[in-house]
Amino acid sequence: MFYIVAADVKTLYPSLYRDTVTKALECALEKHSDYSAEARKIIVELNKICLNHVVTQYGDQLYIQKKTESQPVLQLTAWP
């Protein structure tokens, strides 16, 4: 059974590339977990959602980070 939850990420490592994070997570889940292939796929997809829908707050303003897959999270352009 899976539950979808919201998380407030305080420290998102901004210098990591999304594709590198995804590949590392896939490898770690395959080699070091007992999750089924379907469960691993769901976890990886949920991770992609988290990385691709980053909202940051500066003061009272919220910003949605626009992205490209080839950039690390730090190099994203923020749009209110």
Rosetta blueprint (number, residue, H / E / L):
1 M L
2 F L
3 Y L
4 I L
5 V L
6 A L
7 A L
8 D L
9 V L
10 K L
11 T L
12 L L
13 Y L
14 P L
15 S L
16 L L
17 Y E
18 R H
19 D H
20 T H
21 V H
22 T H
23 K H
24 A H
25 L H
26 E H
27 C H
28 A H
29 L H
30 E H
31 K H
32 H H
33 S L
34 D L
35 Y L
36 S L
37 A H
38 E H
39 A H
40 R H
41 K H
42 I H
43 I H
44 V H
45 E H
46 L H
47 N H
48 K H
49 I H
50 C H
51 L H
52 N H
53 H L
54 V L
55 V E
56 T E
57 Q E
58 Y E
59 G L
60 D L
61 Q E
62 L E
63 Y E
64 I E
65 Q E
66 K E
67 K L
68 T L
69 E L
70 S L
71 Q L
72 P E
73 V H
74 L H
75 Q H
76 L L
77 T E
78 A E
79 W E
80 P L
